[in-house]
């Protein structure tokens, strides 16, 4: 007959988990919060270091899912843990050749709920010039960063706040009415529950474009104030541009809400598919957009040339193809320098 009793060591004093198990636990938590590029390289190296690491990570991942379903902290600040028998039984079912000490599992759960009360600001998510990348956040939301962008998360039990410090980001927000999702960029806030929208932080303004659902656009509340009214509520296929000056004003003026046709939405978000899509666009704007994706910069010498309008779809990294099209189709004169290409009108 099978013996269902716990092994003697289950009732022995708790032991610290072996280093490999502790590392697996830590990687599970770090994955839940979101990995940076450096984290992903370190995680890949850890997996390759020992054949058992992948199995440990996958098995602890199942246990971590159970832990996240535990009740929140009580009013006294202690965690309302699952019953020991339930947690131990679940851990046993998820493991075949390893045993997770209950003390280690309980410590990890308690640490998680302490983190949830006020999560520390995680390492920034960032992209290099000319690159784009997507992350899944701890709450299940997804964010894709465009070229040369930096984003920091600061999640608590009351809200999910992210700060766009540079560049452009597209958000697909997991619905959770109890924890609103707030994007902060240069004093402008974009508040959502479950929706999809794009935020671009420019030198002088913040551009918000909604593709699904609704968001409320406002400004950061100064330390001396208790609240500030929102500037605008925008829905799918709508856009607002808030200047930095307005965002920092004592009484900011609401910006106009613009309706954006579907084809223009597609052009503005073409960067997600690795394209720059222009239609009847001043060359000055086209050049500025290319320069966001390339260290080698384009420069327009003649102001009259900057005002001429062009169109077309290009790869952001195909600067040479863009310049060739200007030269062959519009007679633009080109002068190549070491780190710069000068554009002039034909005589």
HELIX and SHEET records of a PDB file:
HELIX    1   1 UNK A    8  UNK A   11  5                                   4    
HELIX    2   2 UNK A   19  UNK A   33  1                                  15    
HELIX    3   3 UNK A   37  UNK A   49  1                                  13    
HELIX    4   4 UNK A   52  UNK A   68  1                                  17    
HELIX    5   5 UNK A   84  UNK A   94  1                                  11    
HELIX    6   6 UNK A  102  UNK A  117  1                                  16    
HELIX    7   7 UNK A  244  UNK A  248  1                                   5    
HELIX    8   8 UNK A  262  UNK A  268  1                                   7    
HELIX    9   9 UNK A  270  UNK A  273  5                                   4    
HELIX   10  10 UNK A  283  UNK A  293  1                                  11    
HELIX   11  11 UNK A  303  UNK A  307  1                                   5    
HELIX   12  12 UNK A  319  UNK A  330  1                                  12    
SHEET    1   A 5 UNK A 125  UNK A 126  0                                        
SHEET    2   A 5 UNK A 150  UNK A 155 -1                                        
SHEET    3   A 5 UNK A 159  UNK A 172 -1                                        
SHEET    4   A 5 UNK A 142  UNK A 145 -1                                        
SHEET    5   A 5 UNK A 133  UNK A 136 -1                                        
SHEET    1   B 7 UNK A 125  UNK A 126  0                                        
SHEET    2   B 7 UNK A 150  UNK A 155 -1                                        
SHEET    3   B 7 UNK A 159  UNK A 172 -1                                        
SHEET    4   B 7 UNK A 180  UNK A 185  1                                        
SHEET    5   B 7 UNK A 188  UNK A 192 -1                                        
SHEET    6   B 7 UNK A 214  UNK A 219 -1                                        
SHEET    7   B 7 UNK A 232  UNK A 235 -1                                        
SHEET    1   C 7 UNK A 125  UNK A 126  0                                        
SHEET    2   C 7 UNK A 150  UNK A 155 -1                                        
SHEET    3   C 7 UNK A 159  UNK A 172 -1                                        
SHEET    4   C 7 UNK A 196  UNK A 201 -1                                        
SHEET    5   C 7 UNK A 205  UNK A 212 -1                                        
SHEET    6   C 7 UNK A 238  UNK A 243 -1                                        
SHEET    7   C 7 UNK A 258  UNK A 259 -1                                        
SHEET    1   D 2 UNK A 276  UNK A 282  0                                        
SHEET    2   D 2 UNK A 309  UNK A 314 -1                                        
SHEET    1   E 3 UNK A 297  UNK A 300  0                                        
SHEET    2   E 3 UNK A 340  UNK A 344  1                                        
SHEET    3   E 3 UNK A 333  UNK A 336 -1                                        
END                                                                             
